[in-house]
């Protein structure tokens, strides 16, 4: 058999908790993290390229794009943290350099920044070292290191002056410092009295001026490292800024919404000004700024009010190279954008963001189901939403938010109905052009597994250790399959719908006759919690995976073959249409392809 490769085609979703998790590569292309990869996404043609994370990585921590938009730096948490710099002009995002802390052992770099000429890179490590490291990254050489803070005063952002490769700004909780690189050292050349101020973000607006945002909604202006003024969040002309009196303490101020992100551009600067809100400030004099417009994230029609869109905090703000488009990421894993040229023509209207790509899930996805007859797939999530995706057009066809968490989902073969297990009930729902509407409810609270038969005339729904079989036409509970002693984790119908395979936390894999309800075959392994089971392509055998790290093939209640994994457990599996490949998902977030018939020893491609 020729080698089988499983490659991502398109990704829906944003990885939260990554610093600077949205950047413009050009006017039409952005890069953002998703899972353990970075996605290069064209917003017009809707193609994607992928940069996978390093093997053994514990997750992405931060991104940084060079000012010339050519190089992407990606930091990943590990026993020995590293920063990988990719050349985006290479078709497949080939690695350029892998940077480490040299003689220092650090586990993560919290944030990074490129110099104005893109030749130098700085990275801020986390606790307990809190080292700022200065690289000549093309030479893979550490030029200088300096301890910037301690664990009581974490760093939130670092940056280069856009006018000086040797000038660096570091800000955080009670921290605002300027460093200059000289003769192999990073020397601090300013001390700002900000001990009781939590600075969340900053941006350079000129060679010596920095604007910093705080957790109390203040915009502080630093001149040569000394905090001297404050810009007020006011839209009244002439009230955009006040001079700081020498006797007034910089720590004074009324608590407001956090300023979580700020970005300078040719006309002034942009900053977050509350949940779901971004404000544009124009420079009207040399050092005077006035708020000119507000842009808001408005609730989508599918929102239920349980998690309003406007309550999202802005994580990252970025602007396209020509300053045509403004884009933001949020703490609920969403990406939004607005065309600034169009916004200029809507002076009297309230400006609002649109989705940059698609409305993503904002919490764990609990269920996924693919339609047999249409290019649809359905997902359920702990964010209380159900979404119908078109994997050909790469769009969300339909989505709706509910009041309860959704634990499982199953699409009817026609693509016209969906079964969803909510925390209170199991609901059968119609899929309309612009709505998902309930038309039948079943008293099965917290159903975490459900599946339609291939013919669509029946469906199975799990209630703890019992599998209920219902008629889709009469909605009657026609069979109850009892036998599991633990929770049932997975069920699947045979192609002719005459059999059903199930597995559970009790270490049992069962085959059921769906006409009589009889248990026809059972294989029990004490101490193993099975998470997935499926039929082989010819439906003669059953494949199962569980907590003991072994992929098993079972026939007539006997284990035919066992393929051990490594230290990462298989968590799910599926068989290709050709029947020659078994795909398994792992606890580490990878997909593996195993040839079929199964080999005698582990043999896969991650």
C-alpha positions as CSV (number, residue, x, y, z in Angstrom):
1,X,0.0,0.0,0.0
2,X,1.3,3.5,-0.8
3,X,1.9,5.9,2.0
4,X,-1.2,7.6,3.3
5,X,-1.0,11.2,4.5
6,X,-3.6,13.0,6.6
7,X,-3.3,16.7,5.9
8,X,-5.5,19.5,7.1
9,X,-7.6,21.1,4.4
10,X,-9.4,23.9,6.3
11,X,-9.6,24.8,10.0
12,X,-12.5,26.6,11.8
13,X,-11.4,28.0,15.1
14,X,-9.0,30.2,17.0
15,X,-6.7,29.1,19.8
16,X,-7.3,31.4,22.7
17,X,-4.6,32.4,25.3
18,X,-1.9,33.0,22.6
19,X,-0.3,36.5,22.8
20,X,-0.7,38.6,19.7
21,X,-2.8,35.9,18.0
22,X,-3.8,37.8,14.9
23,X,-1.5,39.4,12.3
24,X,-1.9,40.7,8.8
25,X,0.6,39.1,6.3
26,X,-0.8,41.3,3.4
27,X,-4.0,43.2,2.6
28,X,-6.0,39.9,2.1
29,X,-4.1,37.4,4.3
30,X,-3.9,36.9,8.1
31,X,-2.2,34.4,10.3
32,X,-3.7,33.1,13.6
33,X,-3.2,30.0,15.8
34,X,-5.6,27.1,15.8
35,X,-5.0,24.0,17.7
36,X,-1.2,23.3,17.6
37,X,-0.8,24.9,14.2
38,X,-0.6,28.4,12.8
39,X,-3.2,29.1,10.0
40,X,-2.4,31.4,7.1
41,X,-5.8,32.4,5.9
42,X,-6.8,34.3,2.8
43,X,-9.9,36.3,3.5
44,X,-11.0,36.7,-0.1
45,X,-10.2,33.4,-1.8
46,X,-10.7,31.4,1.4
47,X,-7.6,29.2,1.1
48,X,-5.5,28.2,4.0
49,X,-1.9,27.1,4.6
50,X,-0.7,25.5,7.8
51,X,2.4,25.7,9.9
52,X,2.4,22.8,12.3
53,X,3.8,23.1,15.8
54,X,6.9,21.3,17.0
55,X,6.7,17.7,18.1
56,X,6.6,17.5,21.9
57,X,5.3,21.0,22.2
58,X,3.0,21.8,25.2
59,X,1.2,24.5,23.2
60,X,1.6,27.8,21.4
61,X,2.3,30.8,23.6
62,X,2.8,33.8,21.4
63,X,3.2,35.0,17.8
64,X,5.1,37.9,16.3
65,X,5.2,39.1,12.7
66,X,8.2,41.1,11.3
67,X,7.5,44.7,10.1
68,X,8.3,43.6,6.6
69,X,5.6,40.9,6.9
70,X,8.0,38.2,5.8
71,X,8.9,36.4,9.0
72,X,6.6,34.8,11.6
73,X,8.0,34.0,15.0
74,X,6.1,31.3,17.0
75,X,6.9,30.5,20.6
76,X,5.9,27.2,22.1
77,X,5.9,26.0,25.7
78,X,8.1,22.9,26.4
79,X,10.6,21.6,28.9
80,X,13.1,23.7,26.9
81,X,11.1,26.5,25.3
82,X,11.9,27.6,21.8
83,X,11.0,30.2,19.2
84,X,10.7,29.2,15.6
85,X,11.0,31.8,12.9
86,X,9.4,30.9,9.6
87,X,9.9,32.5,6.2
88,X,6.4,33.1,4.9
89,X,7.6,33.7,1.4
90,X,8.5,30.0,1.2
91,X,5.5,28.1,-0.2
92,X,5.3,25.7,2.7
93,X,6.4,28.0,5.5
94,X,9.8,26.3,5.8
95,X,11.6,26.8,9.1
96,X,14.2,29.5,9.1
97,X,15.7,29.3,12.6
98,X,14.9,27.8,15.9
99,X,15.9,30.0,18.8
100,X,16.5,29.0,22.4
101,X,17.6,30.8,25.6
102,X,21.1,29.5,25.2
103,X,22.6,28.6,28.6
104,X,19.4,29.5,30.4
105,X,16.6,26.9,30.9
106,X,13.2,28.5,30.3
107,X,9.9,26.8,29.7
108,X,8.0,29.5,27.8
109,X,8.3,32.8,26.1
110,X,5.3,34.9,26.9
111,X,5.7,37.5,24.2
112,X,8.0,38.5,21.4
113,X,8.8,41.4,19.0
114,X,10.8,42.0,15.9
115,X,13.0,45.1,15.4
116,X,12.0,47.7,12.8
117,X,14.5,46.3,10.2
118,X,13.3,42.7,11.0
119,X,16.9,41.6,11.9
120,X,16.6,41.3,15.6
121,X,14.1,39.6,17.9
122,X,13.3,40.0,21.6
123,X,11.5,37.4,23.7
124,X,10.3,37.6,27.3
125,X,10.5,34.4,29.3
126,X,8.1,33.6,32.1
127,X,8.5,32.6,35.8
128,X,10.7,32.2,37.6
129,X,13.5,33.7,35.4
130,X,11.6,36.6,33.8
131,X,14.5,37.1,31.3
132,X,14.4,39.4,28.3
133,X,16.5,37.9,25.6
134,X,17.8,39.9,22.6
135,X,18.7,37.8,19.5
136,X,20.3,38.5,16.2
137,X,18.0,35.8,15.0
138,X,19.4,35.3,11.5
139,X,22.7,34.4,13.1
140,X,20.9,32.4,15.8
141,X,22.9,34.4,18.4
142,X,21.9,35.6,21.8
143,X,23.3,39.2,22.1
144,X,22.1,40.1,25.6
145,X,19.8,39.0,28.4
146,X,18.4,40.9,31.4
147,X,16.0,40.1,34.2
148,X,13.0,42.4,33.9
149,X,10.7,41.6,36.8
150,X,9.6,39.0,39.3
151,X,6.6,36.7,39.7
152,X,4.6,39.4,41.6
153,X,4.8,41.7,38.6
154,X,4.3,39.7,35.4
155,X,5.1,41.2,32.0
156,X,2.3,41.8,29.5
157,X,4.1,43.1,26.5
158,X,7.5,43.9,25.0
159,X,8.3,46.0,21.9
160,X,11.0,47.7,19.9
161,X,10.9,51.4,19.2
162,X,9.8,51.6,15.5
163,X,12.6,54.2,15.0
164,X,15.5,52.4,16.8
165,X,16.7,48.8,16.6
166,X,18.4,49.2,20.0
167,X,15.5,50.7,22.0
168,X,13.1,48.3,23.8
169,X,10.0,48.8,26.0
170,X,8.8,46.4,28.6
171,X,5.5,46.8,30.4
172,X,3.4,44.8,32.9
173,X,2.0,44.9,36.4
174,X,3.8,47.7,38.1
175,X,6.4,47.7,35.3
176,X,7.2,50.2,32.6
177,X,10.9,50.1,31.6
178,X,13.0,51.3,28.6
179,X,16.1,49.4,27.8
180,X,18.9,50.2,25.3
181,X,21.2,47.6,23.8
182,X,24.8,48.7,23.8
183,X,28.1,46.8,23.9
184,X,26.5,43.4,24.6
185,X,24.2,44.6,27.3
186,X,20.6,45.7,27.8
187,X,20.8,48.8,29.9
188,X,17.8,50.3,31.6
189,X,17.6,54.0,30.9
190,X,14.4,55.0,32.6
191,X,12.4,54.2,35.7
192,X,8.7,55.1,35.7
193,X,6.8,55.2,39.0
194,X,4.0,52.8,38.2
195,X,4.3,50.4,41.1
196,X,0.5,50.2,41.7
197,X,-0.6,50.4,38.0
198,X,-1.3,47.2,36.0
199,X,-0.2,48.1,32.4
200,X,-1.8,45.6,30.0
201,X,-0.6,46.9,26.7
202,X,1.4,49.7,25.0
203,X,2.3,51.1,21.6
204,X,4.9,53.5,20.3
205,X,3.5,56.6,18.6
206,X,6.8,58.4,18.0
207,X,10.5,58.0,18.6
208,X,10.2,58.8,22.3
209,X,6.5,58.6,23.1
210,X,4.6,55.5,24.2
211,X,0.9,55.1,25.0
212,X,0.1,52.5,27.6
213,X,-3.3,51.0,28.5
214,X,-4.2,49.9,32.0
215,X,-6.6,47.5,33.7
216,X,-8.6,50.5,35.0
217,X,-9.3,51.9,31.5
218,X,-6.6,54.6,31.5
219,X,-4.4,55.7,28.6
220,X,-1.1,56.9,29.9
221,X,1.4,58.8,27.8
222,X,5.1,58.2,28.4
223,X,7.8,60.6,27.2
224,X,11.3,59.2,27.3
225,X,10.2,56.6,29.9
226,X,8.5,59.1,32.2
227,X,4.7,58.9,32.5
228,X,3.6,62.5,32.0
229,X,0.1,62.7,30.6
230,X,-3.2,60.8,30.4
231,X,-5.5,60.6,27.4
232,X,-9.2,60.5,28.4
233,X,-11.7,58.3,26.8
234,X,-13.8,61.3,25.6
235,X,-15.3,62.0,22.3
236,X,-15.8,65.7,23.0
237,X,-13.4,67.9,20.9
238,X,-10.7,69.4,23.0
239,X,-11.3,67.0,25.8
240,X,-9.1,64.2,24.5
241,X,-6.2,64.8,26.7
242,X,-5.2,66.5,30.0
243,X,-1.8,67.6,31.2
244,X,-0.6,65.8,34.3
245,X,0.1,68.1,37.2
246,X,3.4,67.5,38.9
247,X,1.8,67.1,42.3
248,X,-0.8,64.6,41.0
249,X,0.2,61.0,41.7
250,X,0.2,58.8,38.6
251,X,-1.7,56.1,40.5
252,X,-4.9,58.2,40.8
253,X,-7.9,57.4,38.6
254,X,-11.4,56.0,38.5
255,X,-11.8,52.3,37.7
256,X,-13.2,51.7,34.2
257,X,-13.1,49.0,31.6
258,X,-9.7,47.5,30.8
259,X,-7.7,48.7,27.9
260,X,-6.5,45.3,26.8
261,X,-5.0,46.2,23.4
262,X,-3.6,49.3,21.7
263,X,-2.1,49.9,18.2
264,X,-0.6,53.0,16.6
265,X,-1.2,53.9,12.9
266,X,-0.6,56.9,10.6
267,X,-3.5,58.9,11.8
268,X,-3.2,58.2,15.5
269,X,-3.9,55.1,17.5
270,X,-6.6,52.4,18.1
271,X,-7.4,50.8,21.4
272,X,-10.0,48.7,23.1
273,X,-12.4,50.8,25.2
274,X,-14.5,48.2,26.9
275,X,-16.0,44.8,26.1
276,X,-16.7,44.5,22.4
277,X,-15.6,48.1,21.7
278,X,-12.7,49.6,19.9
279,X,-12.0,53.4,19.7
280,X,-10.1,55.3,17.0
281,X,-8.1,58.3,18.2
282,X,-6.8,60.9,15.8
283,X,-3.8,63.1,16.3
284,X,-5.0,66.7,16.1
285,X,-1.8,68.3,17.3
286,X,1.8,67.2,17.9
287,X,1.0,65.5,21.2
288,X,-2.8,65.8,21.4
289,X,-5.3,63.1,20.5
290,X,-9.1,63.0,20.2
291,X,-11.4,60.1,20.0
292,X,-13.0,60.1,16.6
293,X,-15.0,56.9,16.2
294,X,-16.1,53.8,18.0
295,X,-16.5,50.4,16.5
296,X,-18.6,47.7,18.3
297,X,-19.1,44.0,18.1
298,X,-22.9,43.7,17.9
299,X,-24.8,40.5,18.9
300,X,-25.5,38.2,16.0
301,X,-29.1,37.2,15.1
302,X,-28.5,33.7,16.4
303,X,-27.5,34.9,19.9
304,X,-29.8,33.9,22.7
305,X,-28.5,36.5,25.2
306,X,-26.8,33.9,27.4
307,X,-23.4,35.0,26.1
308,X,-23.8,38.3,24.3
309,X,-21.2,39.1,21.6
310,X,-20.6,42.6,23.0
311,X,-19.3,41.2,26.3
312,X,-16.2,39.9,24.6
313,X,-12.9,41.4,25.6
314,X,-10.6,42.5,22.8
315,X,-7.3,40.4,22.9
316,X,-5.4,41.6,19.8
317,X,-5.8,44.5,17.4
318,X,-4.0,44.5,14.0
319,X,-4.2,46.6,10.8
320,X,-3.4,45.6,7.2
321,X,-0.2,47.1,5.7
322,X,-2.1,49.8,3.7
323,X,-4.3,50.5,6.8
324,X,-7.4,49.5,4.8
325,X,-8.7,46.9,7.2
326,X,-8.8,46.8,11.0
327,X,-9.1,43.3,12.6
328,X,-9.4,42.1,16.2
329,X,-9.4,38.8,18.1
330,X,-11.4,38.3,21.3
331,X,-11.2,36.3,24.5
332,X,-14.2,34.2,23.2
333,X,-12.1,32.9,20.2
334,X,-13.7,35.1,17.6
335,X,-12.1,37.1,14.7
336,X,-13.7,40.3,13.5
337,X,-12.7,43.0,10.9
338,X,-13.9,46.2,9.4
339,X,-13.0,48.1,6.2
340,X,-11.7,51.5,7.4
341,X,-12.2,53.1,4.0
342,X,-15.9,52.2,4.0
343,X,-16.1,53.4,7.7
344,X,-14.9,56.8,6.7
345,X,-18.0,57.2,4.5
346,X,-20.4,56.3,7.3
347,X,-19.7,59.3,9.6
348,X,-23.2,59.4,11.0
349,X,-23.7,55.6,11.5
350,X,-22.7,53.3,14.3
351,X,-19.8,51.3,13.1
352,X,-19.7,47.6,13.7
353,X,-17.4,44.7,13.1
354,X,-18.1,41.8,10.8
355,X,-16.7,38.2,11.2
356,X,-13.3,38.1,9.5
357,X,-13.8,34.4,8.6
358,X,-16.7,32.6,10.2
359,X,-18.4,32.5,13.7
360,X,-16.2,30.0,15.6
361,X,-17.0,28.0,18.7
362,X,-15.8,29.7,21.8
363,X,-15.7,26.6,24.1
364,X,-15.0,22.9,23.8
365,X,-16.6,21.1,20.9
366,X,-18.5,18.1,22.3
367,X,-19.9,16.4,19.2
368,X,-19.5,16.3,15.5
369,X,-21.6,14.6,12.8
370,X,-21.3,14.4,9.0
371,X,-24.3,14.3,6.7
372,X,-24.4,11.4,4.2
373,X,-26.1,13.2,1.4
374,X,-25.0,16.8,1.7
375,X,-21.6,18.5,2.3
376,X,-22.7,19.4,5.8
377,X,-21.3,18.7,9.2
378,X,-22.8,19.6,12.5
379,X,-21.0,20.5,15.8
380,X,-22.2,21.0,19.3
381,X,-20.3,22.8,22.0
382,X,-20.2,23.8,25.7
383,X,-20.6,27.4,24.4
384,X,-24.4,26.5,24.2
385,X,-24.4,26.6,20.4
386,X,-25.1,24.2,17.5
387,X,-23.5,25.0,14.1
388,X,-24.0,23.6,10.6
389,X,-20.9,23.9,8.5
390,X,-20.6,23.4,4.7
391,X,-17.2,21.8,4.1
392,X,-17.2,22.6,0.4
393,X,-17.9,26.3,0.6
394,X,-16.1,26.6,3.9
395,X,-18.9,28.5,5.5
396,X,-21.3,28.3,8.4
397,X,-24.6,27.5,6.9
398,X,-26.5,27.9,10.1
399,X,-25.9,28.4,13.8
400,X,-27.9,29.1,16.9
401,X,-27.1,29.7,20.5
402,X,-29.3,28.2,23.3
403,X,-29.7,28.5,27.0
404,X,-28.2,25.1,27.8
405,X,-24.9,23.4,27.0
406,X,-25.0,21.0,24.1
407,X,-23.2,17.7,24.7
408,X,-23.9,15.7,21.5
409,X,-25.2,16.1,18.0
410,X,-26.3,13.9,15.1
411,X,-27.3,15.0,11.6
412,X,-30.1,13.2,9.8
413,X,-29.0,11.7,6.4
414,X,-31.2,14.1,4.5
415,X,-29.5,17.1,6.2
416,X,-32.9,18.5,7.1
417,X,-32.9,17.6,10.8
418,X,-30.5,17.5,13.7
419,X,-30.6,15.7,17.0
420,X,-29.0,17.5,20.0
421,X,-28.3,16.3,23.5
422,X,-28.7,19.3,25.9
423,X,-28.2,19.3,29.7
424,X,-31.9,19.1,30.3
425,X,-33.4,17.2,27.3
426,X,-32.6,15.5,24.0
427,X,-34.1,17.6,21.2
428,X,-35.0,16.8,17.6
429,X,-34.8,20.0,15.5
430,X,-35.7,21.2,12.1
431,X,-33.0,22.9,10.0
432,X,-34.6,25.9,8.3
433,X,-33.0,28.5,6.0
434,X,-32.3,30.8,8.9
435,X,-33.2,29.0,12.1
436,X,-32.8,25.7,14.0
437,X,-36.2,25.0,15.6
438,X,-37.2,22.2,18.1
439,X,-40.2,20.1,17.1
440,X,-39.8,17.1,19.5
441,X,-38.3,16.7,22.9
442,X,-37.2,13.5,24.8
443,X,-36.7,13.2,28.5
444,X,-33.0,12.3,28.3
445,X,-31.0,14.9,30.2
446,X,-27.3,15.2,29.5
447,X,-27.3,12.8,26.5
448,X,-23.6,12.7,25.5
449,X,-23.9,10.3,22.5
450,X,-26.5,10.0,19.8
451,X,-26.5,8.7,16.2
452,X,-29.0,8.3,13.3
453,X,-29.1,5.1,11.4
454,X,-27.9,5.2,7.8
455,X,-31.4,5.0,6.5
456,X,-32.5,7.8,8.8
457,X,-35.6,5.8,10.1
458,X,-34.1,5.3,13.6
459,X,-31.8,6.9,16.0
460,X,-29.9,5.8,19.1
461,X,-29.5,7.9,22.2
462,X,-27.4,7.2,25.2
463,X,-28.6,7.7,28.8
464,X,-25.7,6.7,31.1
465,X,-25.3,3.0,30.6
466,X,-28.5,2.4,28.5
467,X,-28.9,2.8,24.8
468,X,-32.4,3.8,23.7
469,X,-33.5,3.1,20.1
470,X,-36.2,5.4,18.7
471,X,-38.3,5.4,15.6
472,X,-37.8,8.6,13.6
473,X,-41.3,8.4,12.1
474,X,-43.3,7.7,15.3
475,X,-40.8,8.9,17.9
476,X,-41.5,5.8,19.9
477,X,-38.9,4.2,22.1
478,X,-38.8,0.8,20.4
479,X,-35.8,-0.8,22.1
480,X,-33.7,-0.3,25.2
481,X,-30.2,-1.9,25.0
482,X,-29.1,-2.8,28.6
483,X,-25.8,-4.5,29.3
484,X,-23.1,-1.8,30.0
485,X,-22.2,-1.3,33.7
486,X,-20.4,2.0,33.0
487,X,-21.2,5.0,30.9
488,X,-21.5,4.4,27.1
489,X,-19.0,6.5,25.3
490,X,-19.6,5.7,21.6
491,X,-22.3,4.0,19.4
492,X,-22.2,3.4,15.7
493,X,-24.7,1.7,13.2
494,X,-23.7,-0.9,10.7
495,X,-24.2,0.1,7.0
496,X,-27.4,-2.0,6.7
497,X,-28.6,-0.7,10.2
498,X,-29.1,-4.3,11.4
499,X,-26.4,-4.0,14.1
500,X,-25.0,-1.5,16.5
501,X,-21.6,-1.4,18.2
502,X,-21.1,0.3,21.5
503,X,-18.2,0.8,23.9
504,X,-17.9,2.3,27.4
505,X,-16.0,3.1,30.5
506,X,-16.6,-0.4,31.8
507,X,-14.1,-1.9,29.4
508,X,-16.9,-3.5,27.3
509,X,-17.3,-3.5,23.5
510,X,-20.8,-4.9,22.5
511,X,-22.5,-5.7,19.2
512,X,-26.3,-5.5,19.3
513,X,-29.0,-6.8,16.9
514,X,-31.1,-3.7,16.3
515,X,-34.2,-5.7,15.3
516,X,-34.4,-7.8,18.4
517,X,-32.3,-5.9,20.9
518,X,-30.2,-9.0,21.5
519,X,-26.6,-8.7,22.6
520,X,-24.8,-10.8,20.0
521,X,-21.2,-10.3,20.9
522,X,-19.3,-9.0,23.9
523,X,-15.7,-8.4,24.7
524,X,-14.8,-7.0,28.1
525,X,-11.4,-5.9,29.3
526,X,-11.3,-4.9,32.9
527,X,-9.4,-1.7,33.7
528,X,-9.7,-0.3,30.2
529,X,-12.0,2.7,29.5
530,X,-13.0,2.6,25.8
531,X,-13.6,5.9,24.1
532,X,-14.3,4.8,20.5
533,X,-15.5,1.8,18.5
534,X,-16.4,1.4,14.8
535,X,-17.0,-1.3,12.2
536,X,-14.4,-2.2,9.6
537,X,-15.2,-1.3,6.0
538,X,-16.7,-4.8,5.3
539,X,-18.6,-4.7,8.7
540,X,-17.1,-8.1,9.6
541,X,-15.0,-6.9,12.5
542,X,-15.0,-4.1,15.1
543,X,-12.2,-1.7,15.8
544,X,-11.9,-0.1,19.3
545,X,-9.6,2.2,21.2
546,X,-9.3,3.1,24.9
547,X,-7.2,4.2,27.8
548,X,-4.8,1.3,27.6
549,X,-3.1,2.8,24.5
550,X,-4.0,-0.1,22.2
551,X,-6.0,-0.3,19.0
552,X,-7.9,-3.6,18.9
553,X,-9.7,-5.5,16.1
554,X,-12.4,-7.8,17.4
555,X,-14.3,-10.5,15.6
556,X,-16.8,-13.0,17.0
557,X,-16.0,-11.9,20.6
558,X,-12.3,-12.6,20.1
559,X,-9.5,-10.1,19.7
560,X,-7.8,-10.7,16.3
561,X,-5.1,-8.0,16.4
562,X,-3.6,-5.4,18.8
563,X,-1.6,-2.4,17.7
564,X,0.1,-0.6,20.6
565,X,0.4,3.2,20.7
566,X,3.2,5.1,22.4
567,X,2.7,7.3,25.4
568,X,-0.3,9.1,23.8
569,X,-3.7,7.4,23.9
570,X,-6.0,6.9,21.0
571,X,-9.3,8.7,21.7
572,X,-11.4,8.3,18.5
573,X,-11.3,6.4,15.2
574,X,-12.8,6.2,11.8
575,X,-12.3,4.0,8.7
576,X,-11.7,5.4,5.3
577,X,-14.2,4.7,2.5
578,X,-11.7,2.5,0.7
579,X,-11.3,0.5,3.9
580,X,-7.6,0.5,3.6
581,X,-6.9,3.1,6.3
582,X,-7.9,3.5,9.9
583,X,-7.7,7.1,11.2
584,X,-7.3,7.6,14.9
585,X,-7.4,10.8,17.0
586,X,-5.1,11.1,20.0
587,X,-5.1,12.8,23.3
588,X,-2.2,14.9,22.1
589,X,-4.4,16.5,19.3
590,X,-2.9,14.5,16.4
591,X,-4.5,12.3,13.7
592,X,-2.8,9.1,12.8
593,X,-3.2,6.9,9.7
594,X,-2.9,3.1,10.3
595,X,-3.0,0.8,7.3
596,X,-5.7,-1.9,7.2
597,X,-5.5,-4.9,7.6
598,X,-3.8,-3.8,10.8
599,X,-0.1,-4.4,11.0
600,X,1.4,-6.6,13.7
601,X,3.3,-3.7,15.3
602,X,2.7,0.1,15.5
603,X,3.0,1.7,12.2
604,X,1.5,5.1,11.5
605,X,2.0,8.5,10.1
606,X,1.3,11.4,12.5
